[in-house]
Amino acid sequence: MTDTIFVYVTFPDAASAQQTAQTVVSERLAACANILPGIQSFYWWEGKVDSATEVVFIAKTRRECFERLEARIQSLHPYKCPCIIALPIELGYAPYLNWIEQETR
């Protein structure tokens, strides 16, 4: 296992995802952020099944940066209860994983 993680977040629109990506990469909380448009989400919210078109945001960072990254995303996110989930990167191309390590603080 490596020290690197994917942080998966959903946003209501590309603009808020882009602003967050620019901020967290600029602040070196993530080495990279990807934005995937146009997903359809179905979820329980306030006692009923709801749905929305959302944008997926994936940040690559180190495990030790997660708490600061999570707090920063929460401060910028328009949702009351945003999906912010960290997934371990088990294996990967060593030079890329080293790059993530070098680009985050």
DRENDREN-516798 format. One record per atom (N, C-alpha, C): atom name; residue in three letters; x, y, z. Coordinates in nm, 2 decimals, always signed. Each point is the difference from the previous one (the first is absolute). Example, Ala and Ser with C-alpha at 12.3 -4.5 7.8 and 13.67 -1.06 7.14 Angstrom:
% residues 2
FIKE   vexke   keza       xx       yy       zz
FIKE       N    ala    +1.32    -0.57    +0.78
FIKE      CA    ala    -0.09    +0.12    +0.00
FIKE       C    ala    +0.09    +0.12    +0.00
FIKE       N    ser    -0.04    +0.11    -0.07
FIKE      CA    ser    +0.09    +0.11    +0.00
FIKE       C    ser    -0.08    +0.11    +0.08
//
This chain:
% residues 105
FIKE   vexke   keza       xx       yy       zz
FIKE       N    met    +0.09    -0.12    +0.00
FIKE      CA    met    -0.09    +0.12    +0.00
FIKE       C    met    +0.09    +0.12    +0.00
FIKE       N    thr    -0.05    +0.11    -0.06
FIKE      CA    thr    +0.07    +0.12    -0.01
FIKE       C    thr    -0.06    +0.10    +0.10
FIKE       N    asp    +0.06    +0.12    +0.01
FIKE      CA    asp    -0.05    +0.11    +0.09
FIKE       C    asp    -0.09    +0.09    -0.08
FIKE       N    thr    -0.02    -0.03    -0.13
FIKE      CA    thr    -0.08    +0.08    -0.09
FIKE       C    thr    -0.15    -0.04    +0.00
FIKE       N    ile    -0.09    +0.10    -0.02
FIKE      CA    ile    -0.14    -0.03    +0.00
FIKE       C    ile    -0.07    +0.08    -0.11
FIKE       N    phe    -0.11    -0.05    -0.04
FIKE      CA    phe    -0.10    +0.07    -0.08
FIKE       C    phe    -0.10    +0.06    +0.09
FIKE       N    val    -0.04    +0.12    -0.02
FIKE      CA    val    -0.11    +0.06    +0.08
FIKE       C    val    -0.11    +0.03    -0.10
FIKE       N    tyr    -0.11    -0.07    +0.02
FIKE      CA    tyr    -0.12    +0.00    -0.09
FIKE       C    tyr    -0.10    +0.10    +0.06
FIKE       N    val    -0.05    +0.10    -0.08
FIKE      CA    val    -0.09    +0.10    +0.05
FIKE       C    val    -0.10    +0.02    -0.11
FIKE       N    thr    -0.13    +0.02    +0.03
FIKE      CA    thr    -0.10    +0.04    -0.10
FIKE       C    thr    -0.03    +0.15    +0.02
FIKE       N    phe    -0.03    +0.07    -0.11
FIKE      CA    phe    -0.04    +0.14    +0.00
FIKE       C    phe    -0.12    +0.02    -0.08
FIKE       N    pro    -0.08    +0.11    +0.02
FIKE      CA    pro    -0.12    +0.02    -0.07
FIKE       C    pro    +0.03    +0.05    -0.15
FIKE       N    asp    +0.12    +0.06    -0.02
FIKE      CA    asp    +0.03    +0.06    -0.13
FIKE       C    asp    +0.15    +0.01    -0.02
FIKE       N    ala    +0.04    +0.02    -0.12
FIKE      CA    ala    +0.14    +0.01    -0.04
FIKE       C    ala    +0.07    +0.12    +0.06
FIKE       N    ala    -0.07    +0.11    +0.01
FIKE      CA    ala    +0.06    +0.12    +0.05
FIKE       C    ala    +0.05    -0.02    +0.15
FIKE       N    ser    -0.08    -0.05    +0.08
FIKE      CA    ser    +0.04    -0.02    +0.14
FIKE       C    ser    +0.11    -0.11    +0.01
FIKE       N    ala    +0.00    -0.10    -0.08
FIKE      CA    ala    +0.10    -0.10    +0.00
FIKE       C    ala    +0.13    +0.06    -0.05
FIKE       N    gln    +0.00    +0.08    -0.11
FIKE      CA    gln    +0.12    +0.07    -0.05
FIKE       C    gln    +0.06    +0.09    +0.10
FIKE       N    gln    -0.08    +0.08    +0.07
FIKE      CA    gln    +0.05    +0.09    +0.10
FIKE       C    gln    +0.07    -0.08    +0.11
FIKE       N    thr    -0.06    -0.10    +0.04
FIKE      CA    thr    +0.06    -0.09    +0.11
FIKE       C    thr    +0.13    -0.06    -0.05
FIKE       N    ala    +0.00    -0.05    -0.12
FIKE      CA    ala    +0.12    -0.06    -0.06
FIKE       C    ala    +0.11    +0.10    -0.01
FIKE       N    gln    -0.02    +0.12    -0.05
FIKE      CA    gln    +0.10    +0.10    -0.01
FIKE       C    gln    +0.05    +0.03    +0.14
FIKE       N    thr    -0.08    +0.01    +0.10
FIKE      CA    thr    +0.04    +0.04    +0.14
FIKE       C    thr    +0.08    -0.11    +0.06
FIKE       N    val    -0.04    -0.12    +0.00
FIKE      CA    val    +0.07    -0.11    +0.07
FIKE       C    val    +0.13    -0.03    -0.07
FIKE       N    val    +0.01    +0.01    -0.13
FIKE      CA    val    +0.13    -0.03    -0.07
FIKE       C    val    +0.09    +0.12    +0.03
FIKE       N    ser    -0.05    +0.12    -0.01
FIKE      CA    ser    +0.08    +0.12    +0.03
FIKE       C    ser    +0.06    +0.00    +0.14
FIKE       N    glu    -0.08    -0.05    +0.10
FIKE      CA    glu    +0.04    -0.01    +0.14
FIKE       C    glu    +0.08    -0.12    +0.03
FIKE       N    arg    +0.03    -0.08    -0.11
FIKE      CA    arg    +0.08    -0.13    +0.02
FIKE       C    arg    -0.07    -0.10    +0.09
FIKE       N    leu    -0.13    +0.01    +0.01
FIKE      CA    leu    -0.07    -0.11    +0.08
FIKE       C    leu    -0.02    -0.12    -0.09
FIKE       N    ala    +0.01    +0.02    -0.13
FIKE      CA    ala    -0.01    -0.11    -0.10
FIKE       C    ala    +0.10    +0.03    -0.11
FIKE       N    ala    +0.05    -0.11    -0.05
FIKE      CA    ala    +0.10    +0.02    -0.12
FIKE       C    ala    -0.08    +0.02    -0.13
FIKE       N    cys    -0.12    -0.06    +0.00
FIKE      CA    cys    -0.08    +0.01    -0.12
FIKE       C    cys    -0.15    -0.02    +0.03
FIKE       N    ala    -0.08    +0.06    -0.08
FIKE      CA    ala    -0.15    -0.02    +0.02
FIKE       C    ala    -0.06    -0.02    -0.14
FIKE       N    asn    -0.08    -0.10    -0.01
FIKE      CA    asn    -0.08    -0.02    -0.13
FIKE       C    asn    -0.14    +0.02    +0.02
FIKE       N    ile    -0.07    +0.06    -0.10
FIKE      CA    ile    -0.14    +0.03    +0.00
FIKE       C    ile    -0.07    -0.08    -0.11
FIKE       N    leu    -0.10    -0.08    +0.04
FIKE      CA    leu    -0.07    -0.08    -0.10
FIKE       C    leu    -0.15    +0.05    +0.00
FIKE       N    pro    -0.04    +0.05    -0.11
FIKE      CA    pro    -0.14    +0.06    +0.00
FIKE       C    pro    -0.10    -0.10    -0.03
FIKE       N    gly    -0.13    +0.04    +0.04
FIKE      CA    gly    -0.12    -0.07    -0.04
FIKE       C    gly    -0.03    -0.13    +0.05
FIKE       N    ile    +0.02    -0.03    +0.13
FIKE      CA    ile    -0.04    -0.12    +0.06
FIKE       C    ile    -0.14    +0.02    +0.06
FIKE       N    gln    -0.08    -0.11    +0.00
FIKE      CA    gln    -0.13    +0.00    +0.06
FIKE       C    gln    +0.01    -0.07    +0.13
FIKE       N    ser    -0.04    +0.07    +0.11
FIKE      CA    ser    +0.01    -0.06    +0.13
FIKE       C    ser    -0.14    -0.02    +0.06
FIKE       N    phe    -0.02    -0.11    +0.07
FIKE      CA    phe    -0.13    -0.03    +0.07
FIKE       C    phe    +0.04    -0.03    +0.14
FIKE       N    tyr    -0.07    +0.06    +0.10
FIKE      CA    tyr    +0.04    -0.01    +0.14
FIKE       C    tyr    -0.12    +0.03    +0.09
FIKE       N    trp    +0.01    -0.05    +0.12
FIKE      CA    trp    -0.10    +0.04    +0.10
FIKE       C    trp    +0.04    +0.13    +0.06
FIKE       N    trp    -0.10    +0.09    +0.01
FIKE      CA    trp    +0.02    +0.13    +0.06
FIKE       C    trp    -0.13    +0.05    +0.06
FIKE       N    glu    +0.00    +0.03    +0.12
FIKE      CA    glu    -0.11    +0.06    +0.08
FIKE       C    glu    -0.12    -0.09    -0.02
FIKE       N    gly    +0.02    -0.13    +0.02
FIKE      CA    gly    -0.11    -0.10    +0.00
FIKE       C    gly    -0.06    -0.05    -0.13
FIKE       N    lys    +0.07    +0.04    -0.11
FIKE      CA    lys    -0.05    -0.05    -0.13
FIKE       C    lys    +0.11    -0.02    -0.10
FIKE       N    val    -0.02    -0.08    -0.10
FIKE      CA    val    +0.10    -0.02    -0.10
FIKE       C    val    -0.01    +0.12    -0.09
FIKE       N    asp    +0.12    +0.06    -0.03
FIKE      CA    asp    +0.01    +0.12    -0.08
FIKE       C    asp    +0.11    -0.03    -0.11
FIKE       N    ser    +0.01    +0.08    -0.10
FIKE      CA    ser    +0.10    -0.02    -0.10
FIKE       C    ser    +0.04    +0.14    -0.05
FIKE       N    ala    +0.12    +0.00    -0.06
FIKE      CA    ala    +0.06    +0.13    -0.05
FIKE       C    ala    +0.11    -0.04    -0.10
FIKE       N    thr    +0.02    +0.10    -0.09
FIKE      CA    thr    +0.12    -0.01    -0.09
FIKE       C    thr    +0.11    +0.07    +0.07
FIKE       N    glu    +0.11    -0.07    +0.02
FIKE      CA    glu    +0.11    +0.05    +0.07
FIKE       C    glu    +0.13    -0.01    -0.08
FIKE       N    val    +0.11    +0.05    +0.06
FIKE      CA    val    +0.13    +0.00    -0.05
FIKE       C    val    +0.09    -0.08    +0.10
FIKE       N    val    +0.08    -0.09    -0.05
FIKE      CA    val    +0.10    -0.07    +0.09
FIKE       C    val    +0.13    +0.07    +0.00
FIKE       N    phe    +0.05    +0.01    +0.11
FIKE      CA    phe    +0.14    +0.07    +0.03
FIKE       C    phe    +0.08    -0.11    +0.06
FIKE       N    ile    +0.12    -0.03    -0.06
FIKE      CA    ile    +0.09    -0.09    +0.06
FIKE       C    ile    +0.14    +0.07    +0.02
FIKE       N    ala    +0.04    +0.00    +0.13
FIKE      CA    ala    +0.13    +0.06    +0.03
FIKE       C    ala    +0.10    -0.12    +0.03
FIKE       N    lys    +0.12    +0.02    -0.03
FIKE      CA    lys    +0.11    -0.09    +0.04
FIKE       C    lys    +0.09    +0.07    +0.10
FIKE       N    thr    +0.02    -0.06    +0.11
FIKE      CA    thr    +0.07    +0.06    +0.11
FIKE       C    thr    +0.06    -0.11    +0.09
FIKE       N    arg    +0.06    +0.04    +0.11
FIKE      CA    arg    +0.05    -0.09    +0.10
FIKE       C    arg    -0.09    -0.02    +0.11
FIKE       N    arg    +0.00    -0.11    +0.07
FIKE      CA    arg    -0.09    -0.03    +0.11
FIKE       C    arg    +0.02    +0.11    +0.11
FIKE       N    glu    +0.12    +0.05    +0.03
FIKE      CA    glu    +0.02    +0.10    +0.10
FIKE       C    glu    -0.06    +0.13    -0.03
FIKE       N    cys    -0.04    +0.03    -0.13
FIKE      CA    cys    -0.06    +0.12    -0.04
FIKE       C    cys    -0.15    +0.00    +0.01
FIKE       N    phe    -0.06    -0.12    +0.02
FIKE      CA    phe    -0.14    -0.01    -0.01
FIKE       C    phe    -0.08    +0.09    +0.09
FIKE       N    glu    +0.03    +0.01    +0.13
FIKE      CA    glu    -0.08    +0.08    +0.09
FIKE       C    glu    +0.00    +0.15    -0.05
FIKE       N    arg    +0.11    +0.05    -0.04
FIKE      CA    arg    +0.01    +0.14    -0.05
FIKE       C    arg    -0.08    +0.02    -0.13
FIKE       N    leu    +0.02    -0.10    -0.09
FIKE      CA    leu    -0.07    +0.00    -0.12
FIKE       C    leu    -0.15    +0.00    +0.02
FIKE       N    glu    -0.05    -0.09    +0.09
FIKE      CA    glu    -0.14    -0.02    +0.03
FIKE       C    glu    -0.05    +0.13    +0.05
FIKE       N    ala    +0.07    +0.07    +0.09
FIKE      CA    ala    -0.05    +0.12    +0.06
FIKE       C    ala    -0.01    +0.11    -0.11
FIKE       N    arg    +0.10    +0.00    -0.08
FIKE      CA    arg    +0.00    +0.11    -0.11
FIKE       C    arg    -0.12    -0.03    -0.10
FIKE       N    ile    -0.02    -0.12    -0.03
FIKE      CA    ile    -0.11    -0.03    -0.09
FIKE       C    ile    -0.13    +0.04    +0.06
FIKE       N    gln    -0.02    -0.04    +0.13
FIKE      CA    gln    -0.12    +0.04    +0.07
FIKE       C    gln    -0.02    +0.15    +0.00
FIKE       N    ser    +0.10    +0.08    +0.02
FIKE      CA    ser    -0.01    +0.14    +0.00
FIKE       C    ser    -0.04    +0.06    -0.13
FIKE       N    leu    +0.02    -0.07    -0.11
FIKE      CA    leu    -0.03    +0.05    -0.13
FIKE       C    leu    -0.13    -0.06    -0.06
FIKE       N    his    -0.04    -0.11    +0.06
FIKE      CA    his    -0.11    -0.08    -0.06
FIKE       C    his    -0.14    +0.06    +0.02
FIKE       N    pro    -0.08    +0.00    -0.10
FIKE      CA    pro    -0.14    +0.06    +0.02
FIKE       C    pro    -0.09    -0.10    +0.08
FIKE       N    tyr    +0.03    -0.13    +0.00
FIKE      CA    tyr    -0.10    -0.09    +0.07
FIKE       C    tyr    +0.02    +0.01    +0.15
FIKE       N    lys    -0.11    -0.03    +0.07
FIKE      CA    lys    +0.00    -0.01    +0.14
FIKE       C    lys    +0.07    -0.12    +0.05
FIKE       N    cys    -0.01    -0.11    -0.07
FIKE      CA    cys    +0.07    -0.13    +0.04
FIKE       C    cys    +0.06    -0.06    -0.13
FIKE       N    pro    +0.12    +0.05    -0.04
FIKE      CA    pro    +0.06    -0.04    -0.12
FIKE       C    pro    +0.06    -0.14    +0.01
FIKE       N    cys    +0.00    -0.07    -0.11
FIKE      CA    cys    +0.07    -0.13    -0.01
FIKE       C    cys    +0.15    +0.02    -0.01
FIKE       N    ile    +0.07    -0.03    +0.10
FIKE      CA    ile    +0.15    +0.01    -0.01
FIKE       C    ile    +0.05    -0.13    +0.06
FIKE       N    ile    +0.06    -0.08    -0.09
FIKE      CA    ile    +0.04    -0.14    +0.03
FIKE       C    ile    +0.14    -0.02    -0.04
FIKE       N    ala    +0.09    -0.05    +0.08
FIKE      CA    ala    +0.13    -0.04    -0.04
FIKE       C    ala    +0.01    -0.15    -0.03
FIKE       N    leu    +0.07    -0.03    -0.10
FIKE      CA    leu    +0.02    -0.14    -0.05
FIKE       C    leu    +0.15    -0.02    -0.01
FIKE       N    pro    +0.05    -0.11    +0.06
FIKE      CA    pro    +0.15    -0.02    -0.01
FIKE       C    pro    +0.04    -0.04    -0.14
FIKE       N    ile    +0.12    +0.04    -0.04
FIKE      CA    ile    +0.06    -0.04    -0.12
FIKE       C    ile    +0.09    -0.12    +0.04
FIKE       N    glu    -0.04    -0.12    -0.04
FIKE      CA    glu    +0.08    -0.12    +0.04
FIKE       C    glu    +0.13    -0.01    -0.07
FIKE       N    leu    -0.01    +0.02    -0.13
FIKE      CA    leu    +0.12    -0.01    -0.09
FIKE       C    leu    -0.01    +0.11    -0.11
FIKE       N    gly    +0.11    +0.03    -0.06
FIKE      CA    gly    +0.01    +0.10    -0.10
FIKE       C    gly    +0.13    +0.01    -0.06
FIKE       N    tyr    +0.01    +0.08    -0.11
FIKE      CA    tyr    +0.13    +0.03    -0.06
FIKE       C    tyr    +0.09    +0.08    +0.09
FIKE       N    ala    +0.11    -0.06    +0.04
FIKE      CA    ala    +0.08    +0.06    +0.11
FIKE       C    ala    +0.04    +0.15    -0.03
FIKE       N    pro    +0.04    +0.04    -0.12
FIKE      CA    pro    +0.03    +0.14    -0.02
FIKE       C    pro    -0.12    +0.09    +0.02
FIKE       N    tyr    -0.12    -0.05    -0.04
FIKE      CA    tyr    -0.12    +0.09    +0.02
FIKE       C    tyr    -0.03    +0.01    +0.15
FIKE       N    leu    +0.01    -0.11    +0.08
FIKE      CA    leu    -0.03    +0.00    +0.14
FIKE       C    leu    +0.11    +0.09    +0.07
FIKE       N    asn    +0.12    +0.00    -0.05
FIKE      CA    asn    +0.11    +0.09    +0.06
FIKE       C    asn    -0.04    +0.14    -0.03
FIKE       N    trp    -0.05    +0.03    -0.12
FIKE      CA    trp    -0.04    +0.14    -0.04
FIKE       C    trp    -0.11    +0.05    +0.10
FIKE       N    ile    -0.10    -0.08    +0.03
FIKE      CA    ile    -0.10    +0.04    +0.09
FIKE       C    ile    +0.06    +0.03    +0.13
FIKE       N    glu    +0.09    -0.08    +0.05
FIKE      CA    glu    +0.07    +0.02    +0.13
FIKE       C    glu    +0.08    +0.14    +0.00
FIKE       N    gln    +0.07    +0.02    -0.11
FIKE      CA    gln    +0.08    +0.13    -0.01
FIKE       C    gln    -0.09    +0.12    -0.01
FIKE       N    glu    -0.12    -0.01    -0.06
FIKE      CA    glu    -0.08    +0.12    -0.03
FIKE       C    glu    -0.10    +0.04    +0.11
FIKE       N    thr    +0.00    -0.08    +0.10
FIKE      CA    thr    -0.10    +0.03    +0.11
FIKE       C    thr    +0.08    +0.03    +0.13
FIKE       N    arg    -0.06    +0.08    +0.08
FIKE      CA    arg    +0.06    +0.04    +0.13
FIKE       C    arg    -0.09    -0.04    +0.12
//
